[in-house]
Amino acid sequence: MTLDLTKLPEYLKHQRWFSGKAWPIKSVSVVDHASMELGPCAFTLAVVEVLYGLGQPERYLLPVKPAPDGVRDALEDDECLRALFKLMREGEGMPSASGRLVGEWIGGPESLLALPSPLPVRRLMVEQSNTSMVLGEKVIMKVIRKLEAGVSPEYEVGRFLATKTSFRATPMLLGALHLEGAAGATVAVAHRFVPDAVDGWKYTLDRLRQERALGERFLGEMRELGMRLGELHNAFASATPDDPAFAPEPLLQEDLQRWSASIVGELGVTLADVGRLNPDLEGRRERLIEYAKRLAQVAPSGQKIRIHGDLHLGQVLRAEGQWLIFDFEGEPARSFTARREKYSALRDVAGMIRSFDYAEATVALEGGEPRGRVGPSRAAFLEGYRKATRGAPYLPSDEATFEVMLRAFELEKLLYEVRYELQNRPDWVRIPVEALLRMEDSK
């Protein structure tokens, strides 16, 4: 099939996963393509590069078929979806113009036995940046639309957990599709589908709405969540030296100084923006900076390991009375290289703790009053985490250093939240701002 390139800019602007709608498109070029002749479905799998009048170029995956007005999305066709999944699960390969599309299946043959035939397809409409569908209510496959060169953290972490560890509190990675060659990228991943799962954000909000004071059941669930995170970190830290992408590395004074300097820099930029709206906060700048400076002053203790990198209540599921941790993509705004960087495990801990404050504040914004439930939730979560990680070599060896590092990473997360809310939800910026004020008061 020959793509009509003149139609692509207009086509892209109407796709919900296309992130460049606000920018004038200078040109669209095909950097690789494969002719997919897969049984009842034939389409072109193309990788296109979009150049804008301003900003960096972006690459997108386009599975497309001819249409009277140009092209249409081949993923609207169930047969094409089934064909892509078949390519993955059978580990087959297809040549492309400058490389090869290769399927990889790590789910084992037993996981296929229960799949019905023909395979039912149910599309999920919740995502904006990718296209996901549930296959036979057993598998969830995500076709990645915006491509980035390098190793995908979601694939890499999923494969590591599934093949190198016993950690199973996650929807396990089953397979992937990779485009090898000059346009190399992971273009699709498949995980085990967890039916009747509720995301942790919704689950926690519902519980806070129902419970005026936290009961032992909820606090027990927070302890359990802390334990799951500790077990995830134990799994990451179990990597051996022959696996350099995951093997723990010594935490150096230079790391602490670098992270501290980064937080101090972020504090300056963030308070310059939000300080005009909140003079009380601007007046406490120096005392907040102390939290970051202390990070550079503690003696290095523990290790750097791979972490989740973007952990909050929206990245966990509650299913059959258990917590599952998922979505190992990392922060979307960072490059793959930055997302794969090893870090202190306490950065994930800080991310989840901040999510408790957001949940309480969200319920308050709905008309309720804050009921002091963040502190008990935080304490229960940390209790569970400490229980699962007791004696772990990747954590600081003493309590004082643990607290200094955790508070610094909480501050780092707070500053990120302030910037995010200023740009996206100005009405919500008071949530992290009030947390910053409380943090300073509790010093």
N, C-alpha and C positions, 0 to 999 in steps of 0.2 A: 504494500500500500504506500502510495506517495502522499506525504503530509503536505497540505496546503499551508505553508508557513504564514501567509498573509492573514489567515484566519485566527492564528494562535493568540495574538494579544487580546483580541476581543473574547475568545474562548476562555482564556485564563481569568479575565476580570469577572467572569460570571461563576467561577468555581469557589465554593465556600472555603476551601482549604488554601486558596491562593492569598498570600499575605501582602502582596505588593499592590493592592488595589488603589492605594493613595498616591502611587508614584507614576509618573508618565513613563511608559515603556519605550525604550529606544529601539530595541530589536530582540527577536527571539530566534535562537539557532538550535538545531539538533546536534548534540554532541555524541550521542550513541543511540542506536535503535536495534530492535530485534523483531523479526517477523514471526509472530506466534501462530503457528498452524497447529492447533491443539484440538483434534477431534472436531466436535460440532462448533467450535469457536475459532475464529481467525481475527486477529487484531495486531496492531503495532504497539510494542512497548518502547516508548521513546523517552530519552532523557534530554530535556531542553534547558538551555541556559538563557536566562532573561537578563538583559542589560537595561538599566534604568538611566534616566537623565542625570540623576543624582544617586549616590549610594553604591553599595557593593552589588555585584551580580549574584543571582540566585539560580539554583538548579531545581527542577521539578521533574517528577515521574509522571508520564502521561501514557496510560494504557488507553488507546483510542481506536475508534472505527470510523470509516468514512460516513459522512452524513450529507444530505443535500446542501446544508449551509456551511459545510466545513468538516468538522469532526464531532464525534460524541464519545462519551465516556464508556469504555468497554466494560467497566465494573458494574454498569447497570444491568449487564447480562449475567444471569446466574451461571450459565455454562462457562463463561470466561473465568468467573471466580473459582468454580470447581476445577477448571483446568490449571489455574495457577497453584491451587492447593495440591493437586495431584503431582505437579512438577516438584513441589516442595517435599511431599511425603515420600516420593519415590527417589528423591535425590538425583533427579535427572538434570541434564544440562542442555542449553540451547545456545547456538552461536549468535553473537550480536555483531554489528558492523565493526566494532573495535575491541571486542572482548567476548565475554560469555556470561549468560545468565545461568546460575547454578543453584539447585535446590539442596537443602541440608535438612535431614530429619534426625532428631536425637530422642524423640519420644518413645522409641521402641515399638515393636510390632503389636504388643498387647493393647496399646492405647488405640489402635485402629480397629480392633475387633468389634467394638460396640458402635462404630459409626454406621448409620443407616445408608442405604443406597436406593434411589438417588439421594445425594446429600442435601438435606434442606438448608437453605440460605436465609438468614435473617440479618438485615442491615441495621446498624446502630446509627442513629442520627445525632448523637450527643457531641461527637468530636467536631472540631473545626479544622484542625491542621492535618488530619490523616483520614483514611477511610477504613472503618472496621466493620466486620461482619461475624456473626456467630454461625458456625457450621455444625449442623446436627445437634445443637445444644451441648456439644462436647468440646468444641475448639473455638477460640476467638482468634481471628486472623486480622492483622493490621497491615494495610498497604501504606507505606510511608510516601507522602507526596513531596514534601520539601526535603531534598537530599543534601547531605553534607559529606564531604570527603573524609575518609578516616574510619576508625573502628567505632561502630555504634555502641555506646555504653549500655543501652537496653539489651542488645543482643549479647554483648560480651559478658555482662553481669549475669543475665539469665542463663547463659550456657555454663558459666563457671558454677553457679549454684546447683544447676541440674546435674552436672557431670562430675564435679569435684568435691561436693559437700553433701551432707545429709540434711541440710536445711530445707524443709518442705512447707514452711508457713508462707507460701507464695504460690500464685498460679504459675505452674512450672512451664518453662519454655519448651516447646515441642519441636520447632523447626524454624527455618528462615530461608529467604531467597536473597542471593547476593548477585550483584552485577559486578563482574570482574573486568579489569582493563582500565583504560584511561578515565572512564566515568565511574570507577569503582565505588560501590556503596551498598549497604544493606537496604533492600527495597521492600521487604515484607518480613514480619515475624508472626509466629503462631504460638499461642499459649493455651493451656488447659482452661476451659471456661468454667467459672464457678457460678452455678445457678443460685438464685435467691440471695445473692450477696448484697449487702447494704454498705455504701461507702461510709468510712469512719466519721466524716464530717457530718453527714446527715444523721447518722446514728447518735452521735454525741449531742447534736442540737436537740434532737427529739428527747433524749434523756434529760437534758438540762431544762427543757420546757416542762417536763413532767415532774421533776423532782425539785422542790423548793430547797431542800437541804440534801446533800449527797448521802446516799445510803451506802452500806458496805458492799452491796452488789456492784454499784458503779465504781467504787474505789478499787474493788477487786479486779474489775475489768481494766482499770488503768494500770494496776500492778502487772497484770498479764500482758498488756501492751508494752510496758517497759521491758518485760522479760523477752518478748519476741524480738524487740530491737536489739537487746543484748545478744540474743542467739544469732541474729543476723550478723552482727559485728564479729562474734566468735567465728562464724563461718568465713567471713572475709579474711580474718586474721589467720585462718588455718592454712592459707596458701603457702606452698613450699618455695624455696629460693629458685627452683627451676621454672617458676611461673612469675616472671618479673612484672607482669601487668598487675598482679595481685599481692605478691609477697610483701609483708610488712617491712617498713624501713625505719631506721632510727629517727626519732624526733630530735631535731637539732636546735640549738639556740637561734640559728639563722632563720629557721622556720617560724619560731615564736616572734622574732623581731619583724619578720616580713608580714606576718598576719596582723601583728599589732599596728604596724605602720599603715597597713591597708585600712584598718578600722578607723584609725585616727584621721586618715584622709577622707574617708567616707563621712565621718562625723562632721568635718568641716564643711564639706559640700552640702550635706543634708541640712544642717542647722542654718546654713546661709539661706536656704530656700524656705524652710518651715519656721525659722526663728522670727520672721516678720509677723507671722500669724499667731505665734505663741511666745510672747516676750519672756514669760517665765522660764521657758526652755532655753532660750538664748542665754539667759543669765546664769545658767548652770553648766554651760559648755565645759569649763575647765574641770569641774568635778566629774562630769561624764567621761571626759578624756582619760581620767585616771583608771577607769575600768580597762581601757585598751592598753594603757601603758604598763599596767601590772602584768599583762600577758607577756610582755617582752622581758620582764624582770624575773619571772619564776625560773627555777632550774629545769632544764629539759628532762622530762620524765615520760615514759611511754613510747609509743610508736605512731607512725603515720600508716593508715590502712585505707583501702578503698571504702567508701561510704555510700550511702544512698544518694546524698547530695541535694535532695529537694524534698525532704521529709516533712509531712504535715498530715493532718487527719484525713485530707482528701486522697492521700496515697496509701491508705490502709482500707481493708474490707473487713466487715463483720459477717461471717457465714458459719452457720451451724455452731454458734456459740464460741467461735474461735476468731482470732485476729490473723489476717493475712497481710503481708507487706508487698506492694507491687509498684510498677512504674519506675523503672530504674533509668529513665532517660536523663535524669539530672535537670538542672536549670536550663530551660530552652534558650535563654539569652546568651548562654556561654558556649564556647566552641567545644567540639568533641574532646579536644586535647585538654582543655581546662576541666571539663566534667570528669575526665579519667584521672585527674590528679589525686594523689593520696593525701589524706588530711587527718586531723584529729577526729576520732569517733564522736567527740562531744559536740561537734557541729550538728550532727543529726539529732542528738539529744536536745540541743537548744531549739532546733526547728520544731520538734514536736511540742515542747513546752510552750512555745509562742502560740501554737495552734489552740491550746487550751484557753488562753486569754482571748483569742479571737472568737472562739465559740461562746464564751461567757458574754463578751461584748455584743455579739450578734443577737443573742437572746435579749439583752438589755435594749438594743436599738428597736426591737420589735414591741417595746412597751414595758418590758419587765425591768426590775431593778437588779443590778449586780448583787450577788448574794455571797460573795467571798468564797466561791467554789474553786477558783483557780489554784490557790495555795494547796488545799488538800489533794486536788488532782495531780498537781506537780509533785507533791511529796510521794503519793502512791506510785506514780509512774517511775520516779527515781528509785524508789524502794525496789520495785521489780527489776529495773535495769541493773542496779548494783548487785542484786542477788544473782542474776544470770552472768555477770561479768566479774564476780569476786576473784581477785588475784590475776585478772587478765593483764598480760604484759603490755598491751597497747594503751592502757589507761594510766594516768598519773598514779604514782605509788602512794601519795599522801593526800589526805582529805583537803588540805588547804589549797594545794595546787589544782585539784579537781574543781574546786569552787571558783577559783580565779579564772581558770580556762572556760568553764561553763558560762560564767557571767559575761566574759568577753564575747563569746559566740552568741549569747542572747542579745547583747548590744548590737553586734553585727547584723543579726537577723532583724532587729527592730529598725535599724537604719534602712535596710532594704525595704521593709514594709512601708516606712514613711515615704520613700521615694515612689514606690509602686502606687500608693494611695493618692499621692499628689498628682500623679499622671493619669490615673484611671478612675479613682473613686474619691474625689476630694471630701465628700461628706463623711468618709470613713477614716480620714487621716487622724482623727482624734483618738482612735483605738491605739495605734502604736505610740502616739504622742503622750497620751495619759500613762501608758506603760513606761515610757522613758522617764516621766516625772516620778512615777512610783519607784522606779529602779534607783533613781538618785536619792529619793527620800529614805530608802531602805539601806543606804550605804552604811 
